[in-house]
């Protein structure tokens, strides 16, 4: 049957294929949309997307009442436990550039892990990377997730791992690390970083929903909650960081996961993207 992401992709692709063939017919199109709306509202197992909106507020207002909205609830805080057990293919470029950024950052570097849930990356990357002894790894997330992460950290005794709900704590960090989290916040990354007195010199961004020509907001169902979810126009996203001094060093594809929105192929994303941007002199991080 394949993995859950594969099953989800097959299902949504099939819906889109049927819609392209029949969706323009006056009766069948609305029937398909009503069927998908019922599937979306009752979803408990899959990662689904629905609709295309102009804002986070509009996407949130469209959410069915069958689930809460947002990650700040107990059930989402307990998800993704399989990420303690392994790294994934799209993690390897992040590990490569993280190791080089930390080598260029002195004896006690600090990583600000934005939307890092309960700190999965800190636990799993340590199996493959030799972190500096004085490494400080700070996860920023919503209160329910932070509480869960702190409880796990107390059990595991992970040195240097801390949690916060305040994104302003990114000020002065050496690495801004975000994997699959930026699309959940309405504030653009350039605005977040521009508000800091000392923006991190290294940006490691993974699982980004970048579209070649369009931007939009959709609504996601992760099975336990609904979440407004941004799709960024790629060039505009990268260029928005240039006034802060960031240059693009590397990019990579995350083809195993995407954002397929039935009935909205114009803003669907076939595969996610990873980026490494730096404010340091060219070649310094790779020295």
TIKOLPA-688377 format. One record per residue: residue number from 1; x, y, z of N, C-alpha, C in turn. Coordinates in steps of 0.02 Angstrom, whole numbers. Example, Ala and Ser with C-alpha at 12.3 -4.5 7.8 and 13.67 -1.06 7.14 Angstrom:
BEGIN
{1, {660, -284, 390}, {615, -225, 390}, {660, -165, 390}},
{2, {642, -112, 354}, {684, -53, 357}, {645, 2, 394}},
//
This chain:
BEGIN
{1, {41, -61, 0}, {0, 0, 0}, {43, 64, 0}},
{2, {106, 60, 23}, {148, 119, 25}, {139, 157, 90}},
{3, {180, 209, 98}, {178, 250, 158}, {117, 295, 157}},
{4, {101, 325, 216}, {44, 371, 219}, {52, 431, 172}},
{5, {112, 463, 168}, {119, 517, 120}, {107, 495, 48}},
{6, {130, 434, 31}, {117, 409, -37}, {43, 398, -48}},
{7, {9, 367, 1}, {-62, 356, -6}, {-100, 421, -13}},
{8, {-79, 471, 26}, {-113, 536, 22}, {-104, 567, -47}},
{9, {-42, 561, -74}, {-29, 590, -139}, {-69, 555, -193}},
{10, {-73, 487, -190}, {-112, 450, -239}, {-186, 471, -235}},
{11, {-212, 478, -174}, {-282, 494, -166}, {-298, 563, -194}},
{12, {-258, 613, -175}, {-272, 680, -198}, {-260, 687, -273}},
{13, {-211, 653, -300}, {-199, 654, -372}, {-258, 624, -410}},
{14, {-286, 569, -382}, {-344, 538, -414}, {-403, 585, -414}},
{15, {-414, 620, -358}, {-469, 668, -355}, {-459, 722, -408}},
{16, {-397, 747, -414}, {-384, 799, -463}, {-395, 773, -534}},
{17, {-375, 712, -549}, {-383, 685, -616}, {-457, 680, -634}},
{18, {-497, 655, -587}, {-569, 650, -600}, {-598, 719, -609}},
{19, {-577, 767, -567}, {-605, 834, -572}, {-588, 867, -638}},
{20, {-525, 857, -662}, {-507, 887, -726}, {-550, 860, -783}},
{21, {-571, 797, -778}, {-611, 768, -831}, {-685, 786, -825}},
{22, {-708, 792, -762}, {-780, 799, -752}, {-800, 864, -716}},
{23, {-751, 899, -689}, {-767, 955, -645}, {-804, 1012, -679}},
{24, {-798, 1019, -745}, {-833, 1073, -779}, {-906, 1058, -793}},
{25, {-925, 997, -779}, {-996, 980, -790}, {-1036, 1006, -731}},
{26, {-1093, 1033, -745}, {-1131, 1071, -695}, {-1149, 1030, -634}},
{27, {-1160, 964, -641}, {-1181, 923, -584}, {-1122, 889, -551}},
{28, {-1079, 858, -591}, {-1026, 817, -563}, {-975, 858, -524}},
{29, {-956, 917, -548}, {-907, 958, -513}, {-927, 973, -442}},
{30, {-986, 1001, -430}, {-1007, 1015, -361}, {-1013, 952, -318}},
{31, {-1032, 896, -349}, {-1037, 834, -311}, {-967, 812, -286}},
{32, {-917, 817, -330}, {-850, 800, -310}, {-825, 845, -253}},
{33, {-839, 908, -259}, {-816, 955, -207}, {-850, 941, -140}},
{34, {-914, 924, -142}, {-949, 908, -79}, {-921, 843, -50}},
{35, {-906, 795, -92}, {-877, 733, -67}, {-809, 746, -34}},
{36, {-768, 786, -66}, {-702, 800, -37}, {-709, 841, 27}},
{37, {-756, 886, 30}, {-767, 926, 91}, {-784, 880, 149}},
{38, {-826, 830, 137}, {-844, 782, 191}, {-783, 741, 211}},
{39, {-743, 720, 162}, {-682, 683, 176}, {-634, 725, 217}},
{40, {-626, 787, 198}, {-580, 833, 232}, {-603, 846, 304}},
{41, {-666, 859, 313}, {-692, 875, 380}, {-686, 816, 428}},
{42, {-692, 755, 402}, {-689, 696, 446}, {-621, 663, 448}},
{43, {-571, 691, 415}, {-506, 659, 411}, {-474, 648, 479}},
{44, {-446, 588, 489}, {-409, 574, 550}, {-340, 545, 536}},
{45, {-326, 523, 475}, {-266, 485, 461}, {-219, 518, 412}},
{46, {-244, 561, 367}, {-203, 584, 312}, {-186, 658, 318}},
{47, {-140, 679, 275}, {-119, 749, 271}, {-153, 779, 210}},
{48, {-206, 819, 221}, {-247, 843, 166}, {-248, 919, 164}},
{49, {-262, 946, 104}, {-267, 1018, 95}, {-332, 1034, 59}},
{50, {-359, 1092, 75}, {-422, 1112, 44}, {-426, 1188, 34}},
{51, {-441, 1209, -26}, {-455, 1279, -40}, {-394, 1321, -53}},
{52, {-406, 1380, -83}, {-354, 1430, -94}, {-382, 1498, -74}},
{53, {-347, 1532, -28}, {-372, 1593, 3}, {-320, 1648, -1}},
{54, {-343, 1709, 10}, {-299, 1767, 7}, {-263, 1781, 72}},
{55, {-286, 1751, 127}, {-257, 1767, 192}, {-265, 1709, 241}},
{56, {-226, 1711, 295}, {-233, 1663, 349}, {-302, 1668, 380}},
{57, {-326, 1729, 387}, {-392, 1739, 419}, {-447, 1706, 379}},
{58, {-444, 1713, 313}, {-496, 1683, 271}, {-492, 1607, 273}},
{59, {-432, 1580, 272}, {-424, 1507, 276}, {-450, 1481, 343}},
{60, {-433, 1515, 397}, {-456, 1492, 463}, {-532, 1497, 469}},
{61, {-561, 1550, 442}, {-634, 1557, 445}, {-670, 1502, 408}},
{62, {-637, 1471, 359}, {-669, 1418, 319}, {-665, 1350, 352}},
{63, {-628, 1344, 407}, {-615, 1278, 437}, {-679, 1245, 462}},
{64, {-688, 1181, 449}, {-745, 1145, 478}, {-742, 1147, 555}},
{65, {-798, 1137, 586}, {-802, 1138, 659}, {-788, 1070, 690}},
{66, {-768, 1022, 649}, {-758, 954, 675}, {-692, 946, 712}},
{67, {-644, 993, 705}, {-580, 990, 739}, {-560, 1060, 761}},
{68, {-515, 1065, 810}, {-488, 1131, 827}, {-443, 1158, 771}},
{69, {-423, 1221, 778}, {-378, 1253, 730}, {-312, 1268, 764}},
{70, {-257, 1249, 732}, {-190, 1265, 756}, {-158, 1211, 798}},
{71, {-92, 1216, 805}, {-51, 1165, 839}, {-53, 1172, 915}},
{72, {-80, 1226, 941}, {-77, 1236, 1014}, {-132, 1197, 1050}},
{73, {-129, 1131, 1042}, {-177, 1085, 1074}, {-140, 1021, 1092}},
{74, {-164, 983, 1140}, {-128, 924, 1163}, {-115, 871, 1110}},
{75, {-163, 858, 1066}, {-154, 804, 1017}, {-97, 818, 968}},
{76, {-93, 877, 937}, {-36, 890, 892}, {31, 888, 928}},
{77, {31, 906, 992}, {94, 905, 1030}, {123, 835, 1038}},
{78, {81, 784, 1030}, {104, 715, 1040}, {114, 678, 974}},
{79, {111, 715, 918}, {118, 683, 852}, {192, 675, 833}},
{80, {203, 638, 779}, {267, 631, 745}, {320, 595, 786}},
{81, {301, 550, 830}, {351, 517, 872}, {399, 475, 832}},
{82, {381, 455, 771}, {427, 417, 729}, {490, 456, 712}},
{83, {487, 522, 719}, {545, 563, 702}, {601, 558, 754}},
{84, {586, 527, 811}, {639, 512, 858}, {682, 454, 834}},
{85, {655, 413, 790}, {687, 350, 772}, {734, 355, 712}},
{86, {726, 407, 670}, {764, 408, 608}, {767, 479, 580}},
{87, {815, 489, 535}, {815, 549, 494}, {786, 530, 426}},
{88, {764, 579, 390}, {733, 568, 325}, {779, 594, 270}},
{89, {766, 574, 209}, {809, 593, 153}, {819, 668, 150}},
{90, {766, 707, 160}, {773, 779, 154}, {810, 811, 213}},
{91, {827, 771, 265}, {866, 797, 321}, {940, 803, 305}},
{92, {965, 764, 258}, {1037, 761, 247}, {1068, 827, 224}},
{93, {1036, 864, 178}, {1065, 930, 162}, {1066, 977, 223}},
{94, {1015, 972, 265}, {1013, 1013, 326}, {1071, 995, 372}},
{95, {1085, 930, 379}, {1141, 909, 422}, {1208, 933, 394}},
{96, {1215, 929, 328}, {1278, 951, 296}, {1291, 1025, 312}},
{97, {1242, 1067, 298}, {1253, 1139, 307}, {1252, 1159, 380}},
{98, {1215, 1123, 421}, {1216, 1138, 493}, {1286, 1126, 521}},
{99, {1316, 1070, 503}, {1382, 1054, 528}, {1432, 1108, 508}},
{100, {1429, 1131, 445}, {1476, 1182, 422}, {1462, 1249, 455}},
{101, {1398, 1266, 465}, {1382, 1329, 498}, {1405, 1329, 570}},
{102, {1398, 1273, 605}, {1420, 1269, 674}, {1497, 1274, 679}},
{103, {1531, 1245, 631}, {1604, 1249, 630}, {1628, 1321, 622}},
{104, {1588, 1362, 589}, {1607, 1431, 577}, {1582, 1478, 632}},
{105, {1551, 1450, 685}, {1516, 1492, 733}, {1547, 1496, 802}},
{106, {1607, 1470, 812}, {1639, 1476, 877}, {1626, 1417, 923}},
{107, {1645, 1426, 987}, {1645, 1369, 1033}, {1577, 1352, 1062}},
{108, {1532, 1400, 1071}, {1467, 1387, 1102}, {1412, 1414, 1058}},
{109, {1403, 1385, 999}, {1352, 1411, 952}, {1281, 1398, 977}},
{110, {1236, 1440, 950}, {1165, 1432, 970}, {1123, 1423, 907}},
{111, {1082, 1371, 907}, {1034, 1357, 854}, {965, 1377, 879}},
{112, {930, 1416, 839}, {861, 1434, 855}, {817, 1393, 808}},
{113, {783, 1344, 835}, {744, 1296, 796}, {671, 1318, 797}},
{114, {652, 1355, 744}, {586, 1385, 741}, {534, 1334, 720}},
{115, {484, 1322, 763}, {434, 1271, 748}, {462, 1201, 750}},
{116, {511, 1191, 794}, {546, 1126, 797}, {511, 1073, 838}},
{117, {447, 1085, 854}, {406, 1038, 891}, {440, 1021, 957}},
{118, {452, 957, 972}, {481, 939, 1037}, {557, 930, 1032}},
{119, {587, 955, 978}, {659, 952, 972}, {685, 891, 935}},
{120, {645, 864, 889}, {665, 803, 854}, {734, 809, 821}},
{121, {746, 866, 788}, {810, 873, 752}, {869, 870, 799}},
{122, {863, 899, 858}, {918, 897, 906}, {934, 825, 927}},
{123, {883, 785, 937}, {894, 716, 958}, {922, 673, 901}},
{124, {891, 677, 843}, {910, 631, 789}, {974, 651, 754}},
{125, {987, 716, 745}, {1048, 737, 711}, {1109, 719, 752}},
{126, {1101, 716, 818}, {1158, 700, 861}, {1185, 629, 849}},
{127, {1146, 587, 816}, {1170, 519, 800}, {1219, 520, 742}},
{128, {1219, 574, 703}, {1259, 576, 642}, {1311, 632, 642}},
{129, {1301, 683, 684}, {1346, 741, 685}, {1383, 745, 751}},
{130, {1442, 769, 749}, {1480, 781, 810}, {1470, 855, 829}},
{131, {1421, 867, 873}, {1405, 935, 893}, {1458, 963, 940}},
{132, {1469, 1029, 938}, {1514, 1060, 987}, {1489, 1047, 1058}},
{133, {1536, 1040, 1103}, {1517, 1024, 1173}, {1473, 1078, 1203}},
{134, {1482, 1141, 1183}, {1444, 1196, 1212}, {1382, 1215, 1172}},
{135, {1360, 1171, 1127}, {1302, 1187, 1084}, {1240, 1203, 1126}},
{136, {1207, 1258, 1108}, {1142, 1276, 1137}, {1090, 1270, 1082}},
{137, {1039, 1231, 1094}, {986, 1219, 1044}, {920, 1240, 1075}},
{138, {890, 1293, 1048}, {829, 1321, 1076}, {772, 1311, 1026}},
{139, {720, 1277, 1048}, {661, 1264, 1006}, {608, 1316, 1023}},
{140, {580, 1346, 971}, {525, 1393, 979}, {462, 1362, 950}},
{141, {410, 1357, 991}, {347, 1329, 967}, {289, 1355, 1009}},
{142, {230, 1330, 997}, {170, 1353, 1033}, {170, 1321, 1103}},
{143, {134, 1350, 1150}, {138, 1328, 1220}, {125, 1253, 1231}},
{144, {76, 1223, 1198}, {61, 1152, 1209}, {119, 1108, 1187}},
{145, {150, 1126, 1132}, {207, 1087, 1107}, {268, 1098, 1151}},
{146, {279, 1160, 1173}, {336, 1175, 1217}, {330, 1135, 1282}},
{147, {271, 1132, 1310}, {262, 1094, 1373}, {279, 1021, 1363}},
{148, {259, 992, 1307}, {274, 922, 1292}, {349, 914, 1281}},
{149, {380, 960, 1245}, {451, 956, 1232}, {493, 961, 1296}},
{150, {473, 1005, 1342}, {509, 1011, 1405}, {503, 948, 1447}},
{151, {445, 917, 1445}, {436, 855, 1483}, {481, 799, 1455}},
{152, {485, 794, 1389}, {527, 743, 1358}, {601, 758, 1373}},
{153, {620, 821, 1369}, {690, 839, 1382}, {710, 822, 1453}},
{154, {664, 830, 1500}, {680, 812, 1570}, {692, 737, 1576}},
{155, {652, 698, 1539}, {661, 625, 1540}, {726, 604, 1506}},
{156, {742, 637, 1450}, {799, 616, 1410}, {865, 646, 1436}},
{157, {860, 702, 1471}, {920, 734, 1495}, {965, 761, 1440}},
{158, {935, 791, 1388}, {973, 817, 1332}, {1008, 882, 1350}},
{159, {1074, 885, 1352}, {1109, 946, 1372}, {1101, 1001, 1320}},
{160, {1093, 1062, 1344}, {1091, 1120, 1299}, {1026, 1131, 1264}},
{161, {976, 1087, 1274}, {912, 1094, 1240}, {864, 1134, 1284}},
{162, {835, 1187, 1255}, {787, 1228, 1292}, {729, 1246, 1245}},
{163, {677, 1274, 1275}, {616, 1289, 1237}, {591, 1359, 1253}},
{164, {558, 1388, 1204}, {529, 1454, 1213}, {468, 1461, 1168}},
{165, {425, 1508, 1185}, {369, 1526, 1141}, {381, 1594, 1108}},
{166, {438, 1625, 1122}, {454, 1693, 1100}, {502, 1691, 1041}},
{167, {476, 1707, 982}, {520, 1705, 922}, {573, 1760, 923}},
{168, {565, 1811, 965}, {616, 1862, 970}, {681, 1835, 1000}},
{169, {677, 1775, 1030}, {737, 1744, 1058}, {785, 1722, 1003}},
{170, {765, 1726, 940}, {811, 1713, 885}, {865, 1765, 880}},
{171, {856, 1822, 912}, {906, 1875, 910}, {973, 1850, 936}},
{172, {1024, 1857, 895}, {1092, 1838, 916}, {1108, 1764, 906}},
{173, {1061, 1724, 884}, {1077, 1654, 871}, {1124, 1648, 811}},
{174, {1160, 1593, 808}, {1205, 1581, 752}, {1170, 1551, 692}},
{175, {1121, 1508, 706}, {1085, 1473, 653}, {1010, 1480, 666}},
{176, {973, 1502, 615}, {900, 1499, 616}, {880, 1437, 577}},
{177, {850, 1389, 611}, {835, 1323, 584}, {759, 1316, 582}},
{178, {731, 1302, 524}, {659, 1293, 518}, {645, 1239, 467}},
{179, {612, 1185, 488}, {597, 1130, 444}, {522, 1118, 443}},
{180, {489, 1140, 390}, {418, 1129, 383}, {374, 1172, 427}},
{181, {400, 1228, 452}, {362, 1268, 501}, {342, 1337, 476}},
{182, {379, 1366, 429}, {367, 1435, 410}, {299, 1446, 378}},
{183, {272, 1394, 347}, {207, 1402, 313}, {149, 1406, 362}},
{184, {162, 1395, 427}, {108, 1397, 476}, {100, 1465, 510}},
{185, {142, 1512, 494}, {139, 1578, 527}, {123, 1632, 476}},
{186, {79, 1679, 494}, {61, 1732, 446}, {115, 1785, 438}},
{187, {161, 1791, 485}, {214, 1841, 481}, {269, 1817, 434}},
{188, {286, 1855, 382}, {339, 1833, 336}, {406, 1827, 372}},
{189, {448, 1781, 349}, {512, 1770, 380}, {554, 1834, 378}},
{190, {554, 1871, 323}, {593, 1932, 319}, {572, 1982, 372}},
{191, {508, 1985, 386}, {484, 2031, 438}, {506, 2007, 507}},
{192, {503, 1942, 520}, {526, 1915, 584}, {599, 1931, 596}},
{193, {641, 1918, 545}, {713, 1929, 552}, {730, 2003, 554}},
{194, {692, 2043, 517}, {705, 2114, 514}, {691, 2149, 580}},
{195, {652, 2118, 623}, {637, 2147, 688}, {692, 2133, 740}},
{196, {741, 2092, 722}, {794, 2074, 768}, {852, 2123, 763}},
{197, {884, 2137, 819}, {944, 2180, 818}, {1002, 2144, 785}},
{198, {1007, 2078, 796}, {1062, 2039, 769}, {1034, 1975, 737}},
{199, {1012, 1979, 674}, {984, 1919, 642}, {1037, 1864, 636}},
{200, {1017, 1802, 640}, {1064, 1747, 634}, {1100, 1749, 567}},
{201, {1165, 1735, 565}, {1202, 1736, 501}, {1185, 1677, 455}},
{202, {1157, 1623, 482}, {1143, 1564, 441}, {1068, 1548, 445}},
{203, {1037, 1539, 387}, {967, 1518, 383}, {965, 1449, 351}},
{204, {941, 1400, 388}, {931, 1332, 362}, {856, 1319, 361}},
{205, {828, 1316, 301}, {756, 1312, 292}, {739, 1251, 252}},
{206, {696, 1208, 278}, {679, 1146, 243}, {604, 1137, 238}},
{207, {584, 1093, 194}, {513, 1077, 185}, {471, 1140, 173}},
{208, {497, 1183, 129}, {462, 1244, 112}, {413, 1232, 54}},
{209, {354, 1261, 60}, {304, 1256, 6}, {313, 1315, -41}},
{210, {361, 1307, -88}, {378, 1360, -135}, {347, 1344, -203}},
{211, {313, 1393, -231}, {280, 1386, -297}, {317, 1430, -347}},
{212, {325, 1409, -408}, {364, 1448, -457}, {333, 1516, -474}},
{213, {267, 1521, -471}, {235, 1584, -495}, {182, 1613, -448}},
{214, {156, 1574, -402}, {98, 1596, -364}, {111, 1594, -289}},
{215, {73, 1633, -252}, {70, 1628, -179}, {-4, 1624, -160}},
{216, {-17, 1591, -104}, {-86, 1581, -81}, {-83, 1555, -10}},
{217, {-142, 1548, 20}, {-149, 1514, 84}, {-202, 1461, 75}},
{218, {-188, 1400, 97}, {-236, 1346, 95}, {-253, 1326, 167}},
{219, {-295, 1277, 175}, {-311, 1250, 240}, {-289, 1177, 242}},
{220, {-251, 1160, 293}, {-225, 1092, 300}, {-263, 1055, 355}},
{221, {-274, 990, 344}, {-296, 945, 396}, {-240, 896, 411}},
{222, {-216, 895, 473}, {-165, 846, 492}, {-196, 787, 530}},
{223, {-263, 785, 532}, {-298, 731, 565}, {-323, 749, 634}},
{224, {-285, 791, 670}, {-305, 811, 737}, {-329, 882, 740}},
{225, {-304, 925, 695}, {-324, 995, 693}, {-322, 1019, 620}},
{226, {-351, 1078, 609}, {-344, 1113, 545}, {-296, 1171, 554}},
{227, {-258, 1186, 501}, {-209, 1240, 504}, {-208, 1281, 440}},
{228, {-214, 1347, 443}, {-198, 1387, 384}, {-126, 1374, 364}},
{229, {-113, 1374, 299}, {-48, 1349, 274}, {-28, 1389, 213}},
{230, {29, 1423, 217}, {50, 1469, 164}, {87, 1433, 108}},
{231, {77, 1457, 48}, {116, 1437, -10}, {152, 1500, -34}},
{232, {218, 1497, -39}, {258, 1556, -55}, {281, 1554, -128}},
{233, {281, 1612, -160}, {311, 1617, -226}, {387, 1618, -217}},
{234, {420, 1572, -250}, {491, 1558, -235}, {535, 1620, -241}},
{235, {535, 1653, -298}, {581, 1709, -307}, {567, 1765, -257}},
{236, {504, 1779, -245}, {486, 1832, -198}, {509, 1814, -127}},
{237, {504, 1750, -109}, {526, 1728, -43}, {601, 1740, -34}},
{238, {641, 1718, -83}, {714, 1726, -78}, {733, 1800, -80}},
{239, {703, 1837, -126}, {720, 1907, -134}, {701, 1949, -73}},
{240, {650, 1928, -36}, {630, 1967, 23}, {684, 1967, 77}},
{241, {729, 1919, 74}, {782, 1913, 124}, {846, 1951, 104}},
{242, {850, 1970, 40}, {911, 2004, 15}, {924, 2071, 50}},
{243, {873, 2112, 64}, {888, 2176, 99}, {918, 2166, 168}},
{244, {909, 2108, 198}, {939, 2093, 263}, {1010, 2066, 257}},
{245, {1034, 2060, 195}, {1102, 2037, 184}, {1109, 1963, 169}},
{246, {1054, 1927, 162}, {1059, 1855, 150}, {1067, 1840, 76}},
{247, {1110, 1793, 61}, {1119, 1769, -7}, {1105, 1694, -7}},
{248, {1078, 1670, -62}, {1063, 1599, -69}, {1127, 1561, -84}},
{249, {1144, 1512, -41}, {1204, 1471, -49}, {1187, 1405, -83}},
{250, {1131, 1375, -64}, {1113, 1309, -90}, {1038, 1299, -86}},
{251, {1013, 1257, -129}, {942, 1237, -127}, {937, 1164, -147}},
{252, {885, 1131, -124}, {876, 1060, -141}, {801, 1044, -141}},
{253, {784, 991, -175}, {714, 970, -181}, {696, 920, -126}},
{254, {635, 923, -103}, {605, 874, -59}, {548, 839, -96}},
{255, {563, 796, -145}, {512, 770, -190}, {463, 721, -157}},
{256, {479, 695, -98}, {437, 645, -67}, {374, 674, -34}},
{257, {372, 740, -29}, {314, 771, 3}, {298, 836, -32}},
{258, {233, 850, -39}, {212, 911, -72}, {145, 934, -45}},
{259, {118, 983, -77}, {54, 1012, -57}, {7, 1010, -116}},
{260, {-30, 955, -122}, {-78, 946, -176}, {-147, 967, -151}},
{261, {-176, 1017, -185}, {-240, 1045, -164}, {-292, 1027, -217}},
{262, {-335, 978, -203}, {-385, 959, -253}, {-427, 1020, -274}},
{263, {-440, 1024, -339}, {-479, 1077, -370}, {-441, 1143, -376}},
{264, {-378, 1144, -354}, {-337, 1204, -359}, {-266, 1186, -383}},
{265, {-260, 1156, -442}, {-194, 1139, -467}, {-150, 1199, -479}},
{266, {-180, 1258, -488}, {-141, 1318, -503}, {-96, 1340, -446}},
{267, {-112, 1319, -384}, {-70, 1338, -327}, {-42, 1276, -290}},
{268, {-54, 1217, -317}, {-26, 1157, -286}, {50, 1156, -296}},
{269, {84, 1123, -249}, {157, 1118, -250}, {175, 1044, -254}},
{270, {209, 1023, -307}, {221, 952, -318}, {274, 924, -271}},
{271, {320, 966, -249}, {372, 945, -203}, {399, 1004, -164}},
{272, {418, 993, -102}, {443, 1047, -61}, {516, 1062, -78}},
{273, {542, 1116, -47}, {608, 1141, -62}, {646, 1156, 2}},
{274, {711, 1146, 1}, {755, 1167, 55}, {803, 1221, 32}},
{275, {820, 1268, 77}, {864, 1323, 61}, {915, 1334, 116}},
{276, {975, 1351, 96}, {1025, 1377, 144}, {1045, 1447, 120}},
{277, {1034, 1496, 164}, {1053, 1565, 151}, {1101, 1588, 205}},
{278, {1147, 1632, 186}, {1199, 1654, 233}, {1211, 1728, 227}},
{279, {1227, 1759, 284}, {1248, 1829, 285}, {1324, 1835, 291}},
{280, {1359, 1779, 295}, {1432, 1781, 302}, {1464, 1787, 234}},
{281, {1529, 1801, 233}, {1565, 1808, 170}, {1563, 1742, 131}},
{282, {1560, 1745, 65}, {1558, 1684, 24}, {1616, 1637, 41}},
{283, {1598, 1573, 52}, {1647, 1522, 66}, {1665, 1514, 139}},
{284, {1644, 1562, 182}, {1663, 1558, 252}, {1634, 1498, 287}},
{285, {1569, 1482, 272}, {1536, 1427, 306}, {1564, 1360, 284}},
{286, {1595, 1359, 225}, {1620, 1296, 199}, {1695, 1286, 211}},
{287, {1724, 1333, 246}, {1795, 1330, 258}, {1815, 1271, 300}},
//
